[in-house]
Amino acid sequence: MKLVESILTKNPCYTAGRKITVKGLMLHSVGCPQPSAQVFVKNWNKASYDRACVHGFIDGKGDFL
């Protein structure tokens, strides 16, 4: 398994500076045939993206981002 660290430094959840205590892990389908988690990282790493706070992604290849 290959681990890739990609911190969404432009996302409002990151820039707010609050600490989030992770209490569990939930895996779910995003509802679209997206083979690469990197697409979500790229699209959600924007100051204007305020619809989700993300702890991590797992893509179809089993890579963790």
Buried (B, 14 or more C-beta within 10 A) or exposed (E): EEEEEBEBEEBBBBEEEEEEEEEEEEEEEEEEEBEBBBEBBEEBBEEEBEEEBBEEBEBEEEBBB
